[in-house]
């Protein structure tokens, strides 16, 4: 099968701390197979609870939650970056109240390198939290454009955020909302890339790339004026102005 659309190169470390943290991220994600990723069941493993003390992270979080409801991702990034870089007590687990929305806001905007930097800043005790691991695993799959794993890990993170034992229900609601926004944006970007990169592709391949069932894929294809041959199962993008680059069938 032909390769998927081009992927952005991995971030190269420029500081010793970034280099060390990148190594932690790489070791935490391990295989891109979602069955071997941390918390693949979606449950939150026992871990230190987010601090109940009203530190700067907890004071700022309601603003981030409101901005997430408004789909104001730039607002989330600006506020979270400012307070994360200037906050005190950076080893507190409550710092995840800023980092989780920050990373996911970057991912919604497909700005993945700053999302890496945000995770790389975390001290080891905060990075070892299951939520940090789940964010790192999702980010790794998105960076590698491993589509099926990206959808699987996004589902794992969403399920984790909705668990009754999630450390902070308010954060869980915001994480769930931003994960869904990321999935919508990721599918939209993928559909655009597929439209440009493929002359035609089998419907089962489109299902893998979009993380949807056949009925949903065909509905999207129809709405975008793609042609579908039910006999062969082939989809043909409608953009005739672009040169046909690839034709793919299952197993190619």
C-alpha positions in Angstrom: 0.0 0.0 0.0 1.2 3.5 -0.8 2.5 5.5 2.1 0.3 8.0 3.9 0.7 11.7 3.5 4.1 13.2 4.5 4.7 13.5 8.3 6.5 16.3 10.1 10.1 15.5 11.2 10.6 14.7 14.9 11.7 17.6 17.2 15.5 17.8 17.7 16.5 18.7 21.3 18.4 22.0 21.7 18.9 21.8 25.4 20.1 19.0 27.7 16.8 19.1 29.6 14.7 18.8 26.5 16.9 16.0 25.3 16.4 14.1 28.5 12.7 14.7 28.6 12.4 13.6 24.9 13.9 10.3 25.9 11.3 9.9 28.7 8.5 10.6 26.1 10.0 8.1 23.7 10.3 5.4 26.3 6.8 6.1 27.7 5.1 5.6 24.3 7.1 2.5 23.3 5.3 0.7 20.6 2.7 2.5 18.6 0.4 -0.5 19.0 -2.4 0.8 21.3 -2.7 -2.5 23.0 0.7 -2.0 24.5 0.3 1.7 25.5 -0.1 2.8 29.1 -3.6 2.6 30.4 -4.9 0.9 27.2 -8.0 0.0 29.1 -8.8 3.6 29.6 -8.8 3.3 33.4 -6.8 5.7 35.6 -4.1 3.9 37.5 -3.6 4.8 41.2 -1.5 8.0 41.3 -1.0 11.1 43.5 -4.2 13.2 43.4 -4.1 16.7 42.0 -3.4 19.1 44.9 -6.5 20.5 46.7 -4.5 23.7 47.5 -5.6 26.7 45.5 -2.3 27.3 43.7 -1.9 29.4 40.6 -2.7 26.4 38.4 -6.0 25.8 40.0 -6.8 29.5 40.0 -6.2 29.8 36.3 -7.9 26.5 35.2 -11.5 27.9 35.2 -10.4 30.4 32.5 -9.0 27.5 30.4 -12.2 25.5 30.9 -14.3 28.4 29.7 -12.1 29.0 26.7 -12.4 25.3 25.8 -16.1 25.6 25.8 -15.8 28.6 23.5 -13.3 26.7 21.2 -10.8 29.5 21.8 -7.7 27.4 21.4 -5.4 30.4 21.0 -6.7 31.8 24.2 -6.0 28.5 26.0 -2.4 28.5 24.6 -1.7 32.1 25.6 -2.9 31.9 29.1 -1.6 28.4 29.9 1.9 29.1 28.4 2.2 32.3 30.4 1.3 30.8 33.8 3.1 27.6 33.2 6.4 29.3 32.4 6.0 31.8 35.2 4.2 29.7 37.8 5.7 28.5 41.1 5.6 25.0 42.6 6.1 23.4 39.2 6.4 19.9 40.6 2.8 19.9 41.8 0.5 17.5 40.0 -2.0 20.4 39.8 0.2 21.7 37.0 -1.6 19.2 34.8 -4.6 21.6 35.0 -2.6 23.8 32.6 -0.6 21.3 30.7 -3.4 19.0 29.6 -5.5 21.8 28.0 -2.4 23.4 26.6 -1.1 20.2 24.9 -4.6 19.4 23.5 -5.2 22.9 22.2 -1.9 22.8 20.3 -3.0 19.4 18.9 -6.3 20.7 17.8 -4.4 23.4 15.8 -2.0 20.7 14.4 0.9 22.5 16.1 2.6 19.5 17.5 6.1 20.7 18.2 5.1 23.2 20.9 2.9 20.4 22.4 6.1 18.3 22.7 7.9 21.2 24.3 5.1 21.6 26.9 5.3 18.0 27.9 9.1 18.1 27.8 9.1 20.9 30.5 7.4 18.6 33.0 9.5 17.3 35.9 9.7 13.5 36.1 7.2 13.2 39.0 4.5 15.0 37.0 5.4 13.4 33.7 5.0 10.0 35.4 1.3 10.7 36.1 -1.0 8.5 33.9 -2.6 11.5 32.3 0.8 12.8 31.1 1.6 9.3 29.7 -1.7 9.2 27.9 -1.1 12.7 26.4 2.4 11.7 25.3 1.2 8.5 23.7 -1.5 10.3 21.7 1.0 13.0 20.7 3.5 10.4 19.5 0.9 8.7 17.3 -0.2 12.0 15.8 3.3 13.0 15.0 4.0 9.7 13.3 0.6 10.0 11.4 -0.2 6.5 12.6 -3.9 7.0 12.0 -5.5 4.0 13.6 -3.3 4.3 16.7 -4.1 8.0 16.9 -7.9 7.3 17.0 -7.4 4.4 19.5 -5.3 6.5 21.9 -7.6 9.4 21.7 -10.4 7.1 22.7 -8.3 5.8 25.6 -7.6 9.3 26.8 -11.3 10.3 26.5 -12.4 7.2 28.5 -9.8 7.9 31.1 -11.0 11.5 31.5 -14.6 10.3 32.1 -13.7 7.8 34.8 -15.3 8.3 38.2 -11.8 8.1 39.8 -10.2 10.7 37.5 -8.3 13.1 39.7 -10.4 16.2 38.9 -13.8 16.0 37.3 -13.6 19.5 36.0 -10.4 18.7 34.2 -11.9 15.5 32.9 -14.8 17.4 31.3 -12.3 19.8 29.6 -10.0 17.0 28.5 -13.0 15.1 27.0 -14.2 18.2 25.1 -10.7 18.9 23.7 -10.0 15.3 22.7 -13.2 15.4 20.7 -12.2 18.7 19.1 -8.8 17.2 18.2 -10.4 14.2 16.6 -12.7 16.4 14.5 -9.7 18.5 13.4 -7.5 15.5 12.8 -10.1 13.9 10.6 -10.6 17.1 8.6 -6.9 17.5 8.0 -6.5 13.9 7.1 -9.4 14.1 4.6 -7.8 17.1 3.0 -4.5 15.3 2.7 -6.1 12.2 1.3 -8.0 14.3 -1.3 -4.7 15.7 -2.5 -2.5 12.6 -2.3 -4.7 9.9 -3.7 -6.3 9.5 -7.2 -8.4 6.7 -5.7 -8.4 4.5 -2.7 -10.4 1.6 -1.3 -13.2 2.4 1.1 -11.5 0.2 3.8 -8.4 2.3 3.6 -10.4 5.5 3.9 -12.0 3.9 7.0 -8.6 3.4 8.6 -7.4 6.9 7.7 -10.5 8.6 9.1 -11.2 6.2 12.0 -14.8 5.8 11.0 -17.1 3.0 9.8 -18.0 2.5 6.1 -21.4 4.3 6.4 -19.8 7.4 7.9 -17.0 7.4 5.3 -19.4 7.1 2.4 -21.5 10.0 3.8 -18.5 12.2 4.1 -17.3 11.2 0.6 -20.8 11.9 -0.9 -20.9 15.3 0.8 -17.6 16.2 -0.8 -18.7 14.9 -4.2 -16.4 11.9 -4.3 -17.3 9.0 -6.6 -17.8 5.5 -5.2 -17.8 2.3 -7.2 -19.7 -0.2 -5.1 -18.5 -3.1 -7.2 -14.8 -2.4 -6.7 -15.1 -0.6 -3.4 -13.0 2.3 -4.8 -13.4 5.9 -3.9 -12.3 8.7 -6.2 -11.7 12.2 -4.8 -13.4 15.0 -6.7 -10.5 17.4 -7.1 -9.7 16.9 -10.7 -7.3 19.9 -10.8 -4.7 18.0 -8.8 -2.5 15.3 -10.5 -3.4 11.7 -9.6 -0.5 10.6 -7.4 -1.6 7.3 -5.9 -4.1 4.5 -6.3 -4.4 2.1 -3.4 -6.3 -1.1 -2.6 -6.1 -3.2 0.5 -2.9 -5.2 0.7 -1.0 -3.0 -1.8 
